[in-house]
Amino acid sequence: MPLTGDWGRLQATVRAMRKLAEVPSRASALAAKEIKREIDKSFSANTDPYGHKWEAHASSTVRRWGKHPLLRLTGAGKRAISVRALPGAGIAIESPDEGLAFAQGGTVNEPKRRFLPENQLPATWNRAIERAVTVSMKEVTRGTL
């Protein structure tokens, strides 16, 4: 019994399905750029990723180091933060600066000044990821469906 049907349409659908496998890596690359921008915005606004203001410098800090932006005595720590797409899918965020690690978790002498999320992604990061997935889906399916 012979099979009949629109083989060209079936082949186009198969090609489109294969292209969908590219979405995670494309979306990760786009989202990594947006998340880096969100981190930079947090530093500029002196807020955590959820929009909560960081506690101001203690007067003893200002006496010792002078007036300077929060978490940016030299700016080297902020510059060292990297956000990159991982091979295949996913995003890696690295902050090699020890001082920023103390700020993220807080210490006996330093209040928490989170620059990375804790427990759940902030809405701004979720929207960045959603936009990246939407754009990537449109890119890979354009002209194939």
Helices and strands as residue ranges (DSSP letters): H 7-20, H 23-45, H 59-65, H 76-80, E 82-85, E 91-94, H 98-105, H 123-141
